[in-house]
């Protein structure tokens, strides 16, 4: 059936034929543009699969019925010219979605029937402020968009029954809207059914009991704010510590531990090295006064674990097991009592030794703890006037890995470089033993002269 008005005269054409056959007899697609005053158009049950642009060029069209067809989708400009349309029926089609702002310019559209489609949302109706009657039953909606429930929308009649509503807190605004004014809705109790979770909530939306309060006790807000602030502070502190951890360790030692080792003072560099038993006797004799303790080792050895083979095969064999039998202190060997915090263990070994042998290598410069040992040994020169550093180098060290502290030390300190040449090795050991015999005490009386 095609029903339209032409120049004020109503024309009704009714055949028991399909739309395609009827159109082939009377019109082609573009001939409808010859009816500029067309106001009413009904093309139902015509097996349309899409909306032809030429069918909708009339600016005066007020009534449009495209129901019971096979329309799957609507293009963004299909209804762009229908600014005066008041009534639209798109029911019993196969629409799955509506383009955004499709109806935005249709300010006069008051009636819209979308029953029996496959719509999962109604976001395309945003901007359709003039709508008064909306029928969207028998679709696949899980809820109704909240913008339809607010100003400036002025819905007077709504039917959205027989949809697959999900009755969670997302549907709370819709439930409140129905209960607020039931006159707006068509049969809200029997047709608005919860499909999920039906077994728990019951049948109707209006019967669902939902506690969707999001308000918290003020104490919870304070707790959450405090924990968030604490988390931010922890992240900042962790970042700073990661970047400056060795400087922090060193400053911490200077403030809290450096004074503890000032009692290890040898006024006589030629004094014999004491063992631990002798030190206990000295502590007993000076029980009621600040004890002055002598060194237990000739040298503390700071090295990277990758150079441990060289330490055992060369340094220990030539220095500790040689005829002079120098006593070396090595943390990894257990010369420092176990159970000490690593910071204290390093300080304990350095201050109980007259000298500190730093075995420099490329891996040594990459290790923060190795660099920290170099700082502690250098501090004995600054605080105690004791030049204890003996620098030994294994292999080459790239310039970009030499720290500022090491560069400053190298300006005034000779480095003993290990070589594979046998004659060079003999010279190396003689120079190292000579450094071990030198007094550590520095006379600063003539430095400023």
VENTABEL-V631533 format. One record per backbone hydrogen bond with DSSP energy under -1.0 kcal/mol. CO is the residue of the C=O (numbers start at 1). NH is the residue of the N-H. Records with the same first field share a line. If there is no record, write none. Layout:
CO->NH ; NH
This chain:
2->13
4->11
6->9
9->6
11->4
13->2
18->22
19->23
20->24
21->25
22->26
23->27
28->31
30->33
31->34
32->35
35->38
39->62 ; 63
41->65
48->70
49->72
52->55
53->56
62->86 ; 87
63->41
64->89
65->43
67->45
71->94
75->78
77->80
79->82
81->83
86->110 ; 111
87->64
88->113
89->66
91->68
95->118
96->120
99->102
103->106
105->107
106->109
110->132 ; 133
111->88
112->135
113->90
115->92
119->140
122->125
123->126
125->128
127->129
128->131
132->156 ; 157
133->112
134->159
135->114
137->116
142->166
145->148
146->149
147->150
150->153
157->134
158->186
159->136
161->138
163->165
165->195 ; 196
166->168
168->171
169->172
171->175
172->176
173->177
174->178
175->179
176->180
177->181
181->184
182->185
184->158
187->191
191->162 ; 193
192->205
196->167
197->200 ; 201
198->202
203->194
205->208
217->220 ; 221
218->222
219->223
220->224
221->225
222->226
223->227
224->228
225->229
226->230
227->231
228->232
229->233
230->234
231->235
232->236
233->237
234->238
235->239
236->240
237->241
238->242
239->243
240->244
244->248
245->249
246->250
247->251
248->252
249->253
250->254
251->255
252->256
253->257 ; 258
258->261
259->262
261->264
263->265 ; 293
268->271
275->279
276->280
277->281
278->282
279->283
280->284
281->285
282->286
286->289
295->274
297->354
298->355
299->329
300->357
302->359
304->307
305->308
307->311
308->312
309->313
310->314 ; 315
311->316
314->318
315->319
316->321
319->326
327->298 ; 299
329->301
330->335
331->334
341->345
342->346
343->347
344->348
345->349
346->350
347->351
348->352
352->296 ; 297
355->300
356->390
357->302
358->360 ; 392
360->394
361->365
367->371
368->372
369->373
370->374
371->375
372->376
373->377
374->378
375->379
378->382
379->383
380->384 ; 386
385->442
386->388
388->356
390->358
391->416
392->360
393->418
398->401
399->402
403->407
404->408
405->409
406->410
409->412
416->393
421->425
422->426
423->427
424->428
425->429
426->430
427->431
428->432
429->433
430->434
431->435
432->436
433->437
434->438
440->387
444->447
